[in-house]
Every structure is written in structure tokens, then in C-alpha cells.
């Protein structure tokens, strides 16, 4: 890491500065603002030399100016480390903003190592400076904080009929097991775990080919709907059987009551899923879209099937017209 706050300007840097390059208004305003924050630059320098045994010797690294300005640029443009490095290396104005000028731009991992050395206190001080500047300019009052997060990929599946029915069986069974544990029982009498059977049907529907769907899909859906109905009915029976159950203390009673409310809630949602799935399976005309109570994409009826239906009905109308019969 570098031990100096500001590096020495070279002849190549001076020649680049004489070209009269102008930053875009946003970056120019930020650059002028950072030039006045001498205390912040010193705090960044202290973070960079933190933990070094001999901070005054060794190879020169990124300066505090370069670290701070590159971090600000990365956050404003929403770039990753590789793109940040490529943009700075290819752009004269970005070289000027980040204080690299004619120096070689290091690899992307050098930026990562420099950014991670900044302490939470330094980042908080940077945010406080930005908020204070916004308050001074009467752009914000500084009373509310708006926070944004990074979107990451999760394992949430696409809400199709078969996966929703599988969710009904899985969640209700898990909650009933939680209720039995709160009541210090091994299991609730009359409730059977059907998660394995429901999972087999769900996976069978997922793995069907286009030809198999025309002959086997409705039968598998009816089996899966029957399992979901059985689980919901068993869960409601278990709620009636344990309506007077109490725990050994107040905390256990609250946990039992909360679990019972969750079971009732998900049983109601499961009934809606079963109703819409049954209507989709029992529709006489396979091109007819039943009215949904929950918005989702059903594998039983696709948009291409509806499009074929419209084309067929349109051709049938043309063939039944007097001109078509005369021809």
C-alpha cells in the first residue's frame, strides 16, 4: 500500500492535463467535493497502512485518492471490479477523475484488496459527509434513510400447479410437526405424512415429455390433488383435536397458538390452490382458461395452446362463410 497521501505529478500527467479534458457535470461536482475532504483522505490513508509493520518501506500501491475515488465511481456506475478496471484503463476522463492519469491501472483484485481495507467507521464517515452535504444544499433533511439491496439469485421455484400443490403438502406437514413438538408429542394422532408421495407425483409431472403430458398429466394431477386434500383435511382434524391443548408454561401456550394460526392460514391458501388446480384439470375444453384465484403459470394450459385455438376458430369461421362455400 502507498504511504503518501498525494503522488507526484509526472510530465506525462502534465501533458494529459493540458489537453483540456472535461469531466461530465456529475463527476466534476463529486471531484470538487472530494478535493475539499482532506480529513477523509487522511482517514483512508490510515486504513490502508493499518496492520503494516513497516509502512514507510516497500512497493508503492494505490494512493488514498485513487482508492476513494475509484470506490465512489464504482458505486455510482454500479460496476463490478473487472468493469471498473477496464473503464478506467480505457477512458481518459475516468483516469483523470480517479487520479491515475498516465499511470498503469492495476488488476481488478488490487481494487478489491484496497476497498476491503476500509473500515466500517470510514465508510460511515463517508456516508455522513454525503448526507451533510445534501442537507446543506437543502436536497435532503437527513431524517429518513432509504436503503437498497443487491438482487441475488435464490432457489424460489416457478409457481406452477404441481409445485404449488407440493408446497401445500410440505408446509402444512411441517407446521403440524412443529405443533406436535410444541405439545411434546411424537406425532398427532390421525395425521399422516404424505410428503414423499406428493413429491413423487410432483417430480413425475415435472419430468414428463410433451407426448406424455397429453396422456398421463391429468391422472397425475388428480392423484396429487387427492393427496393435498387429504393433508389439509387431516390438518384441520388435528386442529379440532388439539383445540384444548395447553403447554407447560405461558411461552409454550403462545407458541402453540401461533402455530395453530399458521396452520389455519396455510390450509385456507391450500384450499384455493386445490380449487384452481381441479378446475384446470376438469375443464372440458382444454383450450378454455379457467378463472384463477391465484395468479400463476399453469403447465396444463400454455399460451401456445390458446394461440392454436384462436387460429382454428378463425379458420373455421372463414370456411363457414358463404364465399367459402361458394368456392
N, C-alpha and C positions, 0 to 999 in steps of 0.2 A: 504494500500500500504506500501511497505517497505521504511524504512528511511535510509538504508545503501546501499552503492554502491556495496560492496562485502560482501558475507556472510562468516561465519566461517566454515572451513572445519572440518567435523566430522571424527571419527575413521572409520565409515563405508565408507565414501567417500575416505579416505586414502587407505583402503583395496581395493576398486574398482580401484583406480588409479594404485595400484601395480600389477594389472592383466595384464598390458601391452596392453590394447586395443588400436587399431589404427583406426583413422578416415579414411574415403575414401579421396583421394587426394583433391577433390574439397572442402569438408567440412574442411579439415585440413588447406587449404590455407585461407579460409574465417575466420576460428577461429584465425589464426595467425594475420590476418589483423584487426580483431575486438579487439584483445588484445592490440593493439597499439593506439586505438582510445579512450583515456581517456577523452578527452573533450566531445566526443559524448555520452559516458556513463553518464557523469555528466548532459548533456542536457536532456537525457532521464529521469534521476532521478528527475530533476526539473519539468518535465511534470507530473510525477507520483504523486508528492506531491502538485501539483498545485490545489488550492482551498481547501486544508485541513486546518482546524482551528488549530489542534494540531498534526502536522506531526511527532512529536517525541514520541507520545504515541499510544497505540492501537496495534492490532494484526499485525504481520509481514505478508506481502504479497509477491508477486513476485518481485524479485530484478531487477534493470535496465538491468543487464547482461542477465537474463532469458527472459525478455520482448524483448530485441533487437535481441537476437539470435533466439528465437522462431519465431519472425516476419520474419527474414531473411530465416529461414528454411521453413516456410510456403509458402513464395513467390517462393523459388527455386523449391520446390517439387510440387507446385500447389495443396496443400491440403486444405480441409476445416477445420474448428475448431475442429470438432469431430475426424477426422482422425489425425490431428496434435497431439491431446492429446493422442490418442491410440498409435500412433507410438512412441512418446517419452516415454510413460509408458512401452512399450514392448521392447524397444531397448536400450542396454547398451551404444552403441556408440552415439546414439542421446541424451541420458541422459548426457553423457559427453560433447557433443557439446553445449547443451542448459544450462549447468551449474546446472542441477538438481541432477546429481549423484544419491545418495541413498534417496533423499527426495521424498515424495509422490507428484505425479503430480496432480495439481488441475483440476477441471472440465473445459470443453471447454468454458463455459461462462466467466470464470476467464481470459482466454486469450483474449476473445473479449473485456472485460472491460479494460484490460491493453493496448491493441492496440489502442482502441478509445481515450485513454487519450493522445496519442502522437499528438502533434500539427502539422499543415502543415509545419511550419518552421523547425521542427525537421526532418520530412520526406524529406524535400527539402535538408537539410544539409546532410542526409544520401546519397541521390542520388548524390549530389555534390562530396562527398568523393569517391563514386564508380567511377564517371566519371574521377575525377582527378587521381585515381589510374590507370585507364585504359589508360589515356594519358601518365602517367609516364612510363608505361610498353610498350608504343607505340602500343597498341591494338586498340585505337581509337584516332581520332583527336579532339573529343568533339565539332565539328561544327554542326553536324546534330543530331536530336533527333528522334528515332524510337519509336513509341507509339503503344501499343497493348491494346485491349479491351476485356472484358469478353463477351462471347456469351450468350445471354438470349433468352428465348422463346418469340415469337411475334405472333400476330394474322394474319399473312400473310397466305392466303389460298393456297391450291394446285392449280396450273394453269390448270384447265380443260376447255373444250369448253364452258360449260354453265356458269361457273364463270367468264371467260374472257368476254363473251357477256354481262353479268350483269355488269362487271366493265366498259365496254364501255358506257352503258346507264347511269350508275351512275355518272361517271366522267364527261362526256360531259354535262349532265344536270346540274351538279354543276357549271361547268365553264360558261355555258350560264347564269345561275342565277347570278354569280359573275359579268358578263359583264353587265347585266341589272342593277345591283346595282351601278356599276361604272357610268353608264349613267343616274342614278337617275330615273329609270323607275321601275314600279311594275313588269312587265314582258315584254318579247319581243314578239311582235305580230307574230303569226303563229307557235310558238314553244310550244309544249305540253309536260308536264311532264309525262313520261311513266315509271318512276322508280318502281311504285307499281306493274304494270302489268309485267314488266321484272323480278322483284323479285319473284312473284308468280310462273312464269314458271321455274325460276332457282331452287327454292326450290322443285317444283314438280319433276324435273329431279333428284335432289339430293336424294329424298326420295323414288324413285322407287325401287321396288324389282327386282330380276333377271327376273321373269316372265313378269312383267310389261314393262321392258325395250325392250323386243322383239316385243311388240305390240303398245306401246304408246310413246316411246322415240323419234322416228323420227318426229312424229307430234308436240310434244312439242318443239323440236329443231327448226322446221320450224317457229313456232309461235314466239319463242324468237329471231330468226334471223330477222324475219319481223319487230319486234319492234326495234331492234338495227339499222336496215336500215332506218326506219322512223326517229329515233332520229338523226342519222348522217345527213340525208338529210335536216331535219329541222334546224339543227345547221348550216349547210353550207348556207341555205337560210337566216338565221338570220345574218350571216357574210356579205352576199351580201347586205342585207337591211341596215345594220349599217356601211357600209364601209366609209361613210362620217360623221359619228357621231363624235362629239368633246365634250370634257369636259369643265368645267368652268375655269380650270387652267392647267398649264403645267403638274403638278403631276398627275392629273386625266387623261390627254391625254396619258401619259406614261403607266398608269395602264390599260387603255382601249387597247392600242396597245399590251401590254404584254399578256393580256387575250385573245385577238384575235389570237395571235401566238400560245398560248397553245391549243386553240380550234382546230385550223388547224392541229396541230401536233397529237392530240389525235383522230381527225377524220380520219387521214391517218392510224394510228395504228388500229382503229376500223374497217376500211375497210379491212385490212389484216386479222383480226380475223374473220370477217364475211365471207370472201372468203374461208378461210381454213375450217371453220365450215360447210359451204354449200357444199364444195367438199366432206367432210367426210360423210354428210348426203345423198348426191345424188349419191354416188358410187354404181354402180350396184352390184358388187360383194362385200359382206360385209367383206370378208377376205382380200380385197385389201387395202393396206395402201396408202392413197393419199399423195402426196408430200407436206410437211408442209413448210410454210413461217415463222412460229414461232414455236420454239421447246416447246412442252408441252405434257402432258399425256392426251389423249382423252378418255372419258368414253365410247364413241361409239365403239371403237376398242381396244381390250385388247390383251396382249401378249399371253394369253391362247387361244384366238380365232385363232390367227395366227399359234400357235403350232398345234391346231387341223386341220387347213387347210393343213399344211405340212404333217401331218400323213395320212390324207385322200388322198392327191395326191400321196403319196408314195405307199399306199396300192392299189390305182387304177392302178398305173404303174406296180406293180407286177402282178396284176390279168390279165392285158392285154398282158403279155409276153407270147411267145409260150409255154414255160414249164408249165405255169399256165393253159393254155387252154388244153394242153395235159393231165394234171392231172384231 
